[in-house]
Every structure is written in structure tokens, then in C-alpha cells.
């Protein structure tokens, strides 16, 4: 069962990894205060930990992850311009 669950969550885990890398890239070079209080880094890391531990996420967590992705994509586009 554990192997089945690992296979099932693999694509979700890859998406979370992608969002995590995006957040790290955008927040790179910002001071500790910003990262601690405003960055989505801890949120994304927490969700990844929960997915690995429990093997599932709630709809609200997935929606939150999507919001983080959209927000950070905009920030990245603005940063690149």
C-alpha cells in the first residue's frame, strides 16, 4: 500500500518541488526578516512535509499552493523585465 501511495503522490510532489524552486528563486537575496514573515517558503515546505507524511492534501491546501504559484510567477515575470 505504501508503494502504491508513493506512486500516486509522485506527480503532486513534483509540482510542489517546482513551486518550491520558484519561491526560492524569486526570494533569493532577500533578507531573513522578509523570508521569515512574508515568503511562502515555509508554507510550501510544510505542505511537502505533510504530503510525504500523510500521503494526501486537502483541497484548500492545493488551492493555496496554486495561489502561491500564480503569485510567484507574476513576481518572477516582473523581476525578469
KEBA-351234 format. One line per 8 residues: number of its first residue (from 1); for each residue x, y, z of C-alpha. Coordinates in nm, 3 decimals. Layout:
KEBA-351234
NUM	X/Y/Z | ...;
end
This chain:
KEBA-351234
1	0.000/0.000/0.000 | 0.280/0.240/0.083 | 0.439/0.186/-0.259 | 0.103/0.250/-0.428 | 0.062/0.570/-0.230 | 0.415/0.682/-0.320 | 0.337/0.633/-0.689 | 0.008/0.818/-0.652;
9	0.162/1.125/-0.487 | 0.470/1.139/-0.712 | 0.321/1.387/-0.967 | 0.190/1.610/-0.688 | 0.530/1.601/-0.520 | 0.696/1.706/-0.845 | 0.458/2.003/-0.874 | 0.532/2.106/-0.516;
17	0.905/2.081/-0.589 | 0.857/2.308/-0.890 | 0.671/2.567/-0.678 | 0.938/2.539/-0.407 | 1.215/2.609/-0.658 | 1.018/2.905/-0.797 | 0.975/3.053/-0.449 | 1.345/3.005/-0.372;
25	1.442/3.171/-0.700 | 1.216/3.475/-0.652 | 1.302/3.521/-0.282 | 1.675/3.476/-0.339 | 1.878/3.761/-0.197 | 1.601/3.892/0.027 | 1.676/3.940/0.396 | 1.585/3.696/0.672;
33	1.302/3.914/0.804 | 1.125/3.906/0.467 | 1.171/3.532/0.426 | 1.051/3.465/0.779 | 0.741/3.688/0.764 | 0.634/3.721/0.401 | 0.783/3.438/0.199 | 0.575/3.135/0.103;
41	0.879/2.914/0.155 | 0.767/2.780/0.493 | 0.414/2.716/0.363 | 0.533/2.517/0.063 | 0.784/2.323/0.273 | 0.514/2.244/0.527 | 0.278/2.116/0.258 | 0.553/1.899/0.112;
49	0.623/1.750/0.455 | 0.256/1.675/0.510 | 0.219/1.510/0.170 | 0.518/1.286/0.241 | 0.392/1.203/0.590 | 0.018/1.155/0.528 | 0.010/1.088/0.157 | -0.264/1.339/0.077;
57	-0.355/1.708/0.078 | -0.683/1.887/0.126 | -0.849/2.089/-0.148 | -0.776/2.410/0.041 | -0.406/2.323/0.057 | -0.398/2.255/-0.316 | -0.581/2.584/-0.378 | -0.330/2.766/-0.157;
65	-0.044/2.608/-0.348 | -0.197/2.723/-0.676 | -0.228/3.078/-0.540 | 0.137/3.075/-0.437 | 0.237/2.952/-0.781 | 0.039/3.223/-0.963 | 0.164/3.498/-0.731 | 0.528/3.395/-0.764;
73	0.505/3.354/-1.142 | 0.387/3.718/-1.163 | 0.669/3.825/-0.932 | 0.921/3.636/-1.144 | 0.792/3.793/-1.466 | 0.817/4.140/-1.310 | 1.167/4.060/-1.183 | 1.284/3.945/-1.528;
81	1.152/4.256/-1.704;
end
